[in-house]
Amino acid sequence: MVSADAPAISSVLQTITGLFRMPDSNTESPQRYLRTSEAARHLTLSPRTLEKHRIYGTGPEYHKIGGRVVYTEEDLNAWAKLGKKKSTSDPGAGTVLPAKRHAAIPYAGKERR
């Protein structure tokens, strides 16, 4: 009789253990979107500076959802990583341009107005 109840008890123990198990850190959490003020705080910039970067096209990628501008932490970190340097003479992987107007970029072979 003990051997017949062993699988049932084992099944109950596995169910109970599963209830108290910590979530697996490898599972993907839902994507979190940050508004401009939260994104600026994440990058330790002012919200206005981040807005200027968006206007001039020098900032991180963003999404527009229902007229609202939002950023993902992944996009913010990738943009910030472009400015990573080891020394002042290190060219680095890329450049984070200042939030100001830059020379016109050719558009389909023509200058933009």
Stockholm file with secondary structure:
# STOCKHOLM 1.0

chainA/1-113         MVSADAPAISSVLQTITGLFRMPDSNTESPQRYLRTSEAARHLTLSPRTLEKHRIYGTGPEYHKIGGRVVYTEEDLNAWAKLGKKKSTSDPGAGTVLPAKRHAAIPYAGKERR
#=GR chainA/1-113 SS CHHHHHHHHHHHHHHHHHHTCCCCTTSCCCCCEEEHHHHHHHHTCCHHHHHHHHHHTCSCCCEEETTEEEEEHHHHHHHHHTTCCSSTTCCCSCCCCCSSCCCCCCBTTBCCC
#=GC SS_cons         CHHHHHHHHHHHHHHHHHHTCCCCTTSCCCCCEEEHHHHHHHHTCCHHHHHHHHHHTCSCCCEEETTEEEEEHHHHHHHHHTTCCSSTTCCCSCCCCCSSCCCCCCBTTBCCC
//
